[in-house]
């Protein structure tokens, strides 16, 4: 079976300094540890919810 789930490229463009602890943890849970770091994730409902919580810190691209 071929997985047709779309992917999302997420880049941290704003610092997590002076952000609420929950937002810092959400960014870290997405696998992002540094500013301007990019990760590719499957666009599952769980991941999209995490991205929505910290969308003001991220640049999001559909792949």
Secondary structure, 3 states (H helix, E strand, C coil): CCCCCCEEEEEECCCCCCCCHHHHHHHHHCCCCCCCCEEEEECCHHHHHHHHHCHHHEEEEEC
